[in-house]
Amino acid sequence: MEVERIYKEQFEALDNAEIESRAEKAIALLDPAEISTEDLKQNQLRRARFAELTKCFYNPEGVVAHRKQLDHDNLLTEANLNAGFSDDKPGMAENQKYYPAVAEQWKNAFMELRHSNILKFPRVLQTLFYLLGY
């Protein structure tokens, strides 16, 4: 799996760092009395990290915010191309920027699989979408 290897080499650290920073921000908003000891702080940090990880799986508000960010970035990219600027980075596909810890990032790949006719047992995918509620 070439895609998985590339993800682990280049983007896994970005995702982990983003989740850690979001968890730290969530801990900073808590009352200092709730995290008086280091043990309580670590426990709250674990809970915040878990909450951020679950938001990567299901977070409708995060999807809306991410789409707004994508639209904004696309407008900036179009404006830069019209002005003659280019911000191509080696190793990335054209017009493709990586966003760490995106809400529901798994969903698009499964939705593309839904229209594929090469599966031997399409009932498996049908059951998956039924269980997920799509």
Backbone as a chain_set.jsonl record, in Angstrom:
{"seq": "MEVERIYKEQFEALDNAEIESRAEKAIALLDPAEISTEDLKQNQLRRARFAELTKCFYNPEGVVAHRKQLDHDNLLTEANLNAGFSDDKPGMAENQKYYPAVAEQWKNAFMELRHSNILKFPRVLQTLFYLLGY", "coords": {"N": [[0.826, -1.176, 0.0], [1.063, 1.777, -1.162], [-0.021, 4.329, -0.74], [-0.652, 4.323, 1.984], [1.901, 4.088, 3.095], [3.058, 6.506, 2.279], [1.384, 8.271, 3.661], [2.021, 7.601, 6.349], [4.721, 8.322, 6.412], [4.751, 11.082, 5.758], [2.433, 12.529, 6.651], [1.261, 11.596, 9.031], [2.511, 12.49, 11.357], [1.827, 15.188, 11.261], [-0.978, 15.062, 11.635], [-1.084, 13.941, 14.237], [0.224, 15.962, 15.702], [-1.555, 18.092, 15.319], [-3.872, 17.126, 16.609], [-2.876, 16.882, 19.206], [-2.344, 19.606, 19.763], [-4.932, 20.697, 19.67], [-6.075, 19.304, 21.811], [-4.528, 20.292, 23.918], [-5.355, 22.963, 23.855], [-8.009, 22.62, 24.617], [-7.666, 21.711, 27.228], [-6.526, 23.97, 28.352], [-8.693, 25.644, 28.597], [-10.092, 24.683, 30.732], [-11.073, 24.83, 34.225], [-8.622, 25.714, 36.596], [-8.8, 24.415, 39.068], [-9.891, 21.966, 38.503], [-7.853, 20.527, 37.386], [-5.791, 20.081, 39.276], [-3.742, 18.353, 40.1], [-0.987, 16.559, 38.615], [-1.706, 14.055, 37.73], [-4.511, 14.262, 37.36], [-4.46, 16.158, 35.353], [-3.221, 14.743, 33.243], [-5.161, 12.787, 32.845], [-7.372, 14.355, 32.002], [-6.231, 15.352, 29.676], [-5.958, 13.026, 28.152], [-8.669, 12.428, 27.798], [-9.497, 14.682, 26.336], [-7.926, 14.364, 24.05], [-9.007, 11.974, 23.062], [-11.61, 12.868, 22.511], [-11.056, 14.653, 20.414], [-10.05, 12.874, 18.526], [-12.344, 11.364, 17.979], [-13.845, 13.299, 16.765], [-12.683, 13.388, 14.311], [-13.864, 11.257, 13.109], [-16.717, 11.597, 13.239], [-18.245, 14.566, 12.815], [-20.289, 16.84, 12.085], [-20.393, 19.693, 12.172], [-17.727, 20.335, 11.983], [-17.195, 19.463, 9.399], [-18.596, 21.314, 7.864], [-17.189, 23.641, 8.52], [-14.694, 22.931, 7.506], [-15.272, 22.74, 4.768], [-15.821, 25.424, 4.221], [-13.279, 26.457, 4.671], [-11.89, 25.137, 2.596], [-13.173, 26.271, 0.344], [-12.405, 28.937, 0.672], [-9.595, 28.69, 0.438], [-9.47, 27.722, -2.188], [-10.404, 29.944, -3.587], [-8.322, 31.748, -3.022], [-6.218, 30.41, -4.28], [-7.044, 30.463, -6.96], [-6.988, 33.222, -7.338], [-4.243, 33.711, -7.011], [-3.235, 32.244, -9.18], [-4.34, 33.665, -11.277], [-2.986, 36.021, -10.942], [-0.477, 35.219, -11.535], [1.191, 33.925, -9.779], [2.67, 31.032, -8.244], [2.45, 28.321, -6.06], [3.54, 25.751, -5.941], [4.424, 22.682, -4.464], [6.977, 20.288, -4.081], [6.247, 16.817, -4.446], [3.566, 16.904, -3.87], [0.329, 16.633, -5.269], [-1.03, 18.552, -7.997], [-2.706, 21.496, -7.028], [-3.416, 20.484, -4.525], [-3.658, 20.458, -1.183], [-2.641, 19.487, 2.059], [-4.673, 18.928, 4.823], [-4.483, 18.694, 8.206], [-5.976, 16.31, 10.446], [-8.771, 16.303, 9.637], [-12.295, 16.636, 9.811], [-14.349, 13.824, 9.443], [-12.751, 12.618, 7.423], [-12.467, 10.118, 6.326], [-14.756, 9.514, 4.972], [-15.151, 10.349, 2.269], [-13.582, 8.619, 0.706], [-14.887, 6.177, 1.108], [-17.362, 6.802, 0.019], [-16.684, 7.077, -2.657], [-16.009, 4.443, -3.195], [-18.476, 3.294, -3.154], [-19.636, 3.62, -5.659], [-18.197, 1.981, -7.232], [-17.825, -0.87, -9.277], [-16.283, -3.12, -9.086], [-16.119, -4.77, -6.968], [-16.272, -7.934, -5.381], [-18.145, -8.804, -3.558], [-20.667, -6.936, -3.195], [-22.573, -6.644, -1.236], [-21.357, -6.411, 1.21], [-20.365, -3.792, 1.316], [-22.807, -2.507, 1.098], [-23.994, -3.223, 3.506], [-22.216, -1.977, 5.258], [-22.686, 0.772, 4.705], [-25.346, 0.853, 5.461], [-25.171, 0.344, 8.218], [-23.718, 2.585, 8.992], [-25.517, 4.516, 8.47], [-26.022, 5.73, 6.014]], "CA": [[0.0, 0.0, 0.0], [1.892, 2.957, -1.339], [-0.686, 5.489, -0.147], [-0.497, 4.224, 3.438], [3.297, 4.36, 3.409], [3.253, 7.954, 2.115], [0.715, 8.922, 4.785], [2.786, 7.399, 7.579], [5.982, 9.05, 6.338], [4.649, 12.524, 5.612], [1.294, 13.234, 7.216], [0.814, 11.097, 10.333], [3.034, 13.389, 12.39], [1.015, 16.408, 11.22], [-2.254, 14.761, 12.27], [-0.87, 13.79, 15.678], [0.543, 17.272, 16.272], [-2.787, 18.886, 15.322], [-4.745, 16.602, 17.658], [-2.268, 17.271, 20.481], [-2.53, 21.041, 20.007], [-6.348, 20.908, 19.989], [-6.3, 18.792, 23.162], [-3.912, 21.256, 24.833], [-6.236, 24.134, 23.916], [-9.188, 22.246, 25.401], [-7.228, 21.641, 28.629], [-6.274, 25.337, 28.814], [-9.978, 26.279, 28.887], [-10.657, 24.135, 31.97], [-10.815, 25.501, 35.499], [-7.392, 25.172, 37.208], [-9.12, 23.547, 40.202], [-10.194, 20.626, 37.99], [-6.606, 19.842, 37.026], [-4.852, 20.513, 40.31], [-2.578, 17.465, 40.148], [-0.493, 16.108, 37.31], [-2.508, 12.889, 37.362], [-5.779, 14.755, 36.809], [-4.173, 16.831, 34.084], [-3.004, 13.7, 32.231], [-6.456, 12.159, 32.583], [-8.138, 15.287, 31.182], [-5.569, 15.417, 28.371], [-6.36, 11.797, 27.436], [-10.073, 12.589, 27.41], [-9.565, 15.688, 25.277], [-7.349, 13.741, 22.851], [-10.011, 11.036, 22.565], [-12.698, 13.659, 21.921], [-10.585, 15.167, 19.118], [-9.976, 11.741, 17.591], [-13.695, 11.001, 17.555], [-14.299, 14.337, 15.849], [-12.192, 13.034, 12.975], [-14.78, 10.269, 12.555], [-18.046, 12.168, 13.062], [-18.335, 15.947, 13.27], [-20.931, 17.606, 11.005], [-20.006, 21.099, 12.225], [-16.353, 20.396, 11.479], [-17.231, 19.306, 7.947], [-19.02, 22.607, 7.314], [-16.06, 24.559, 8.683], [-13.64, 22.516, 6.573], [-15.694, 23.129, 3.415], [-15.61, 26.864, 4.115], [-11.829, 26.641, 4.534], [-11.534, 24.717, 1.247], [-13.645, 27.293, -0.589], [-11.537, 30.107, 0.839], [-8.289, 28.367, -0.14], [-9.625, 27.644, -3.643], [-10.469, 31.321, -4.087], [-6.966, 32.299, -2.963], [-5.419, 29.745, -5.305], [-7.454, 31.029, -8.246], [-6.489, 34.594, -7.395], [-2.799, 33.63, -7.223], [-2.989, 31.79, -10.551], [-4.664, 34.784, -12.163], [-1.939, 37.028, -10.777], [0.771, 34.671, -12.058], [1.977, 33.295, -8.73], [2.485, 29.595, -8.114], [3.003, 27.816, -4.797], [3.65, 24.297, -6.065], [5.357, 22.035, -3.558], [7.333, 18.976, -4.61], [5.663, 15.679, -3.763], [2.123, 17.057, -3.739], [-0.366, 16.765, -6.543], [-1.393, 19.926, -8.318], [-3.876, 22.048, -6.33], [-3.798, 19.596, -3.432], [-3.031, 20.829, 0.073], [-3.025, 18.551, 3.111], [-5.253, 19.517, 6.023], [-4.393, 17.67, 9.249], [-7.095, 15.978, 11.343], [-10.014, 16.82, 9.058], [-13.501, 15.928, 10.244], [-14.921, 12.858, 8.501], [-11.856, 12.468, 6.287], [-12.606, 8.758, 5.801], [-16.039, 9.339, 4.315], [-15.075, 10.521, 0.818], [-13.05, 7.402, 0.087], [-15.953, 5.174, 1.113], [-18.403, 7.214, -0.923], [-16.19, 6.735, -3.99], [-16.106, 2.982, -3.33], [-19.881, 2.948, -3.324], [-19.966, 3.619, -7.078], [-17.303, 1.053, -7.911], [-18.447, -2.153, -9.596], [-15.28, -4.164, -9.152], [-16.148, -5.562, -5.746], [-16.825, -9.264, -5.542], [-19.307, -8.907, -2.684], [-21.166, -5.58, -2.929], [-23.419, -6.645, -0.039], [-20.536, -5.981, 2.34], [-20.411, -2.334, 1.327], [-24.182, -2.098, 1.362], [-24.183, -3.385, 4.94], [-21.43, -0.928, 5.903], [-23.407, 2.041, 4.59], [-26.567, 0.737, 6.267], [-24.787, 0.488, 9.623], [-23.287, 3.962, 9.225], [-26.677, 5.383, 8.336], [-26.002, 6.486, 4.766]], "C": [[0.876, 1.247, 0.0], [1.287, 4.182, -0.651], [-0.522, 5.49, 1.372], [0.927, 4.547, 3.863], [3.575, 5.866, 3.315], [2.595, 8.706, 3.263], [1.551, 8.803, 6.052], [4.077, 8.205, 7.568], [5.789, 10.563, 6.428], [3.584, 13.172, 6.487], [0.852, 12.762, 8.594], [1.288, 12.006, 11.46], [2.243, 14.699, 12.428], [-0.331, 16.198, 11.905], [-2.102, 14.668, 13.786], [-0.582, 15.133, 16.353], [-0.709, 18.154, 16.348], [-3.73, 18.434, 16.431], [-4.2, 16.972, 19.031], [-2.498, 18.751, 20.776], [-3.989, 21.359, 20.338], [-6.664, 20.426, 21.405], [-5.712, 19.748, 24.2], [-4.773, 22.509, 24.966], [-7.481, 23.839, 24.752], [-8.848, 22.186, 26.887], [-7.022, 23.054, 29.181], [-7.574, 26.053, 29.185], [-10.606, 25.79, 30.19], [-10.273, 24.976, 33.177], [-9.557, 24.897, 36.128], [-7.665, 24.255, 38.402], [-9.41, 22.113, 39.742], [-8.94, 19.836, 37.659], [-5.496, 20.223, 38.008], [-3.613, 19.634, 40.375], [-2.195, 17.047, 38.729], [-1.284, 14.902, 36.809], [-3.843, 13.297, 36.742], [-5.575, 15.442, 35.467], [-3.97, 15.813, 32.96], [-4.306, 13.01, 31.856], [-7.317, 13.054, 31.687], [-7.543, 15.419, 29.779], [-5.926, 14.198, 27.523], [-7.804, 11.899, 26.948], [-10.223, 13.582, 26.258], [-9.013, 15.13, 23.967], [-8.336, 12.76, 22.228], [-11.172, 11.777, 21.899], [-12.292, 14.205, 20.56], [-10.468, 14.051, 18.089], [-11.36, 11.336, 17.107], [-14.285, 12.06, 16.634], [-13.778, 14.101, 14.433], [-13.124, 12.019, 12.317], [-16.151, 10.86, 12.277], [-18.095, 13.557, 13.675], [-18.955, 16.798, 12.165], [-20.547, 19.09, 10.996], [-18.589, 21.282, 11.688], [-16.286, 20.257, 9.969], [-17.613, 20.627, 7.29], [-17.871, 23.608, 7.396], [-14.936, 24.218, 7.702], [-14.006, 22.89, 5.139], [-15.526, 24.626, 3.197], [-14.129, 27.167, 3.921], [-11.368, 26.243, 3.137], [-11.961, 25.748, 0.209], [-12.761, 28.538, -0.536], [-10.176, 29.857, 0.196], [-8.358, 28.264, -1.663], [-9.703, 29.035, -4.266], [-9.095, 31.971, -4.087], [-6.087, 31.707, -4.048], [-5.755, 30.297, -6.689], [-6.94, 32.451, -8.403], [-4.989, 34.618, -7.655], [-2.47, 33.195, -8.641], [-3.29, 32.901, -11.545], [-3.602, 35.876, -12.096], [-0.587, 36.521, -11.261], [1.662, 34.036, -11.013], [1.692, 31.805, -8.704], [3.141, 29.15, -6.824], [3.081, 26.297, -4.82], [4.718, 23.779, -5.119], [5.714, 20.682, -4.13], [6.71, 17.862, -3.777], [4.163, 15.762, -3.579], [1.518, 17.174, -5.123], [-0.774, 18.209, -6.755], [-2.695, 20.317, -7.626], [-4.342, 21.158, -5.176], [-2.98, 19.966, -2.195], [-3.509, 19.86, 1.141], [-3.512, 19.322, 4.325], [-5.225, 18.46, 7.12], [-5.666, 17.545, 10.08], [-8.412, 16.577, 10.874], [-11.187, 15.978, 9.544], [-14.022, 15.053, 9.109], [-14.077, 12.68, 7.249], [-11.969, 11.095, 5.625], [-13.79, 8.636, 4.843], [-15.955, 9.435, 2.788], [-14.56, 9.269, 0.118], [-14.108, 6.302, 0.048], [-17.069, 5.535, 0.138], [-17.967, 6.944, -2.366], [-16.263, 5.235, -4.231], [-17.53, 2.535, -3.621], [-20.257, 2.811, -4.8], [-19.087, 2.666, -7.885], [-17.998, -0.292, -8.112], [-17.463, -3.297, -9.637], [-15.27, -5.058, -7.914], [-16.815, -6.906, -5.983], [-18.113, -9.42, -4.737], [-19.827, -7.512, -2.352], [-22.068, -5.506, -1.715], [-22.65, -6.16, 1.19], [-20.562, -4.456, 2.441], [-21.81, -1.823, 1.628], [-24.474, -2.18, 2.855], [-23.429, -2.294, 5.703], [-22.178, 0.399, 5.85], [-24.713, 2.007, 5.384], [-26.245, 0.97, 7.729], [-24.367, 1.907, 9.949], [-24.422, 4.962, 9.056], [-26.683, 6.217, 7.075], [-26.785, 5.714, 3.759]], "O": [[1.356, 1.696, 1.041], [2.008, 4.978, -0.049], [-0.282, 6.537, 1.973], [1.137, 5.207, 4.881], [4.251, 6.429, 4.176], [3.163, 9.665, 3.787], [1.766, 9.793, 6.751], [4.49, 8.719, 8.607], [6.566, 11.251, 7.09], [3.807, 14.261, 7.016], [0.12, 13.484, 9.27], [0.548, 12.26, 12.409], [2.015, 15.256, 13.502], [-0.779, 17.053, 12.668], [-2.893, 15.246, 14.532], [-1.084, 15.407, 17.443], [-0.902, 18.877, 17.325], [-4.324, 19.265, 17.118], [-4.965, 17.334, 19.925], [-2.813, 19.115, 21.909], [-4.257, 22.2, 21.196], [-7.433, 21.068, 22.121], [-6.323, 19.987, 25.241], [-4.908, 23.057, 26.06], [-7.951, 24.695, 25.502], [-9.667, 22.575, 27.72], [-7.31, 23.308, 30.351], [-7.557, 26.971, 30.004], [-11.544, 26.405, 30.698], [-9.295, 25.724, 33.158], [-9.44, 23.674, 36.187], [-6.838, 23.399, 38.716], [-9.202, 21.161, 40.495], [-8.965, 18.605, 37.653], [-4.407, 20.634, 37.608], [-2.529, 20.132, 40.679], [-2.978, 17.17, 37.787], [-1.502, 14.75, 35.607], [-4.256, 12.743, 35.723], [-6.401, 15.328, 34.562], [-4.483, 15.993, 31.856], [-4.531, 12.686, 30.69], [-7.921, 12.576, 30.727], [-8.279, 15.58, 28.805], [-6.167, 14.32, 26.322], [-8.119, 11.507, 25.824], [-10.986, 13.347, 25.321], [-9.564, 15.391, 22.898], [-8.486, 12.719, 21.007], [-11.658, 11.36, 20.847], [-13.108, 14.218, 19.639], [-10.755, 14.26, 16.91], [-11.527, 10.997, 15.936], [-15.141, 11.748, 15.805], [-14.377, 14.57, 13.465], [-13.168, 11.931, 11.09], [-16.701, 10.652, 11.195], [-18.0, 13.715, 14.892], [-18.229, 17.416, 11.386], [-20.392, 19.679, 9.926], [-18.294, 22.272, 11.018], [-15.426, 20.857, 9.324], [-17.027, 21.016, 6.28], [-17.613, 24.34, 6.44], [-14.305, 25.111, 7.137], [-13.14, 23.313, 4.374], [-15.133, 25.055, 2.112], [-13.761, 28.022, 3.115], [-10.539, 26.934, 2.546], [-11.198, 26.065, -0.704], [-12.416, 29.115, -1.568], [-9.659, 30.72, -0.514], [-7.425, 28.668, -2.356], [-9.142, 29.279, -5.334], [-8.735, 32.666, -5.037], [-5.297, 32.419, -4.668], [-4.861, 30.566, -7.491], [-6.503, 32.838, -9.487], [-4.506, 35.446, -8.428], [-1.533, 33.714, -9.246], [-2.581, 33.062, -12.538], [-3.353, 36.571, -13.081], [0.355, 37.303, -11.385], [2.787, 33.643, -11.324], [0.611, 31.363, -9.092], [4.264, 29.554, -6.524], [2.732, 25.635, -3.843], [5.789, 24.373, -4.992], [4.831, 19.98, -4.624], [6.653, 17.952, -2.551], [3.542, 14.781, -3.169], [2.121, 17.742, -6.033], [-0.854, 18.991, -5.808], [-3.666, 19.56, -7.637], [-5.537, 21.092, -4.887], [-1.76, 19.803, -2.173], [-4.67, 19.452, 1.127], [-2.852, 20.249, 4.795], [-5.877, 17.424, 6.985], [-6.339, 18.533, 10.374], [-9.088, 17.277, 11.628], [-11.08, 14.758, 9.671], [-14.12, 15.492, 7.963], [-14.61, 12.599, 6.143], [-11.594, 10.944, 4.463], [-13.813, 7.743, 3.996], [-16.623, 8.675, 2.088], [-15.055, 8.905, -0.948], [-14.212, 5.576, -0.94], [-17.651, 4.655, -0.496], [-18.802, 6.616, -3.208], [-16.547, 4.799, -5.346], [-17.748, 1.509, -4.264], [-21.097, 1.984, -5.153], [-19.235, 2.57, -9.104], [-18.678, -0.787, -7.213], [-17.781, -4.356, -10.177], [-14.485, -6.003, -7.837], [-17.808, -6.998, -6.705], [-19.053, -10.084, -5.174], [-19.458, -6.956, -1.318], [-22.314, -4.414, -1.202], [-23.231, -5.569, 2.1], [-20.758, -3.901, 3.522], [-21.978, -0.825, 2.328], [-25.132, -1.298, 3.408], [-23.943, -1.75, 6.681], [-22.286, 1.081, 6.869], [-25.137, 3.03, 5.921], [-26.956, 1.706, 8.414], [-24.623, 2.394, 11.05], [-24.301, 6.121, 9.454], [-27.277, 7.295, 7.048], [-26.917, 6.147, 2.615]]}, "num_chains": 1, "name": "protein.A"}
